[in-house]
Amino acid sequence: MSVELDVFVVNTTIMDEEVYQLWLDGYTVNDAVKVRMEGGVLEGCEASAEVLHSDTMDQYRTFQMCERLLHSPIKLANQLLFQIPPHRQAMLIERYYAFDSVFVREVLGKKLSKGTKKDLDDVSAKTGVTLKSCRRQFDNFKRVFKVVEELKGPLVENIRQHFLLSEKLARDYAAIVFFANNRFETGKKKLHYLTFQDFAFCAGQLISNWTVGALDNMVEDMDVDLEKEFLQDLKELKILITDRDLLDQHKSLVCTALRGKTKAFNEMEANFKNLSRGLVNIAAKLTNTKEVRDFFIDLVEKFIEPCRSDKWTAGDMRLYLTHYTNSAHILDTFKHQVVWDRYMGVIKSCILKMYHD
């Protein structure tokens, strides 16, 4: 009995980007076939639904075999099993490590542990991201965290070198690693209005200015941990609110600079001392791990919400923070300008990003 076989031999591994995305999104083969058919993939060709199913299943099998290589992207470039051009390799890696913003927003700042992974069913139901995709994204976060956690050198660059990601995606992963390490609270109701990109921007500011690596880029854990000595030095800023003369001088300088430049001047003048106490107290308490975790909650409660209730515009906020920061340099008895600028530079950038007027 003779058997006929159709054999198709190619040098380059065929990978359809649409099918790859369906696989990443957690679609079953049958669901992926349905999506492809609804998209009109069979229009204009003589292929049947059975052939489409076979093609989809074959590609899914290829992706599953590639997956172990995608866990260590450098291996993908050095393997010989799949003939994949460099630009296609880059696409496979970038898309594999891409994530849904609604998903990352739910797990940002949480411990990347088995306990959190058990809750992914609820996250999937809440976000509409398939459970399979949630697990892939969570495992990617955890994998990157474990690899770069103890490395010397800049966090973003370490992620790029080990996982071959684009600059943008590497920066996003750096934010995820940084938040997971410091366990920043992001899930409270008052913070729900903030997007992942809002937090990622703030993470970049903190990494660039408040970590040990901000001063020395070849120390252990340089971009993961906040610099303890700097956090200790922040306690010196309390003199701005405990010394009454200094507090009054600071208020006078800021109000003189603001008078006539904003409609919110009366509110700024009336609330100056409360707002200043809020910002300085946040600084003074950052040696406490719990206070670090509540950093974003404190910014919202002690500064952003009072300003929002007084109907400050984003322009008002920028104007106020600029003069508030600069006026401290004119205070004769205030001797902590370097620490002040390092602190307020980040605070100003984060507040302006977080203030959605």
CORJOQUI-V854984 format. One record per pair of residues at least 24 apart in sequence whose ideal C-beta (glycine too) atoms are under 7 Angstrom apart, sorted by the first residue. I is the first residue (numbers start at 1). J is the second residue. Records with the same first field share a line. If there is no record, write none. Layout:
BEGIN
I: J / J
END
This chain:
BEGIN
11: 83
12: 83 / 85
13: 62 / 82 / 83 / 84
15: 59 / 62 / 88
16: 59
17: 91
19: 56 / 59
20: 63 / 95
21: 95
23: 60 / 63
24: 95 / 96 / 133
25: 130 / 133
26: 130 / 131 / 132 / 133
29: 53 / 56 / 57 / 60
32: 56
66: 92
70: 96
71: 143
73: 163 / 164
74: 164
93: 164 / 165
94: 165 / 166 / 169
97: 140 / 163 / 165 / 169
98: 169
99: 137
100: 127 / 129 / 137
101: 195 / 196
102: 127 / 129
103: 127 / 129 / 134 / 137
104: 176 / 196
105: 195 / 196
107: 138
108: 176 / 179 / 186 / 196 / 199
109: 179 / 180 / 183 / 184 / 185 / 186
111: 180 / 183
112: 141 / 142 / 145 / 180
141: 176
144: 173 / 177
145: 177 / 180
148: 177
149: 224
150: 221
152: 218 / 219 / 220 / 222
153: 217 / 218
154: 213 / 217 / 223
155: 207 / 223 / 224
171: 204
172: 200
174: 203 / 207 / 223
175: 199 / 200 / 203 / 204
177: 224
178: 203 / 206 / 207 / 224
179: 203
181: 224 / 225
182: 226 / 292
183: 293
184: 293 / 295 / 296
185: 293 / 294 / 296 / 297
186: 296
188: 297
190: 297 / 300 / 301
191: 296 / 297 / 300
193: 356
194: 354
198: 353 / 354
201: 353
202: 350 / 353
205: 346 / 349 / 350
206: 346
209: 342 / 345 / 346
210: 346
226: 292
230: 342
231: 286 / 287
232: 287
233: 339
234: 283 / 284 / 286 / 339 / 343
235: 284
236: 336 / 339
237: 280 / 283 / 284 / 336 / 339 / 340 / 343
238: 280 / 284
239: 334
240: 276 / 280 / 334
241: 276 / 277 / 280
246: 331 / 333 / 334
247: 273 / 276
249: 331
250: 276 / 327 / 328 / 331
253: 327 / 330
254: 323 / 324 / 327
257: 323 / 327
258: 319 / 320 / 323
261: 319
262: 316 / 319
264: 310 / 311 / 312 / 316
267: 310
268: 320
271: 306 / 310
274: 306
275: 303 / 306
278: 302 / 303
279: 303 / 347
283: 343
299: 350 / 351 / 354
303: 351
304: 351 / 354 / 355
308: 357
312: 357
313: 357
314: 352 / 355 / 357
317: 351 / 352 / 355
318: 352
321: 348 / 351
END
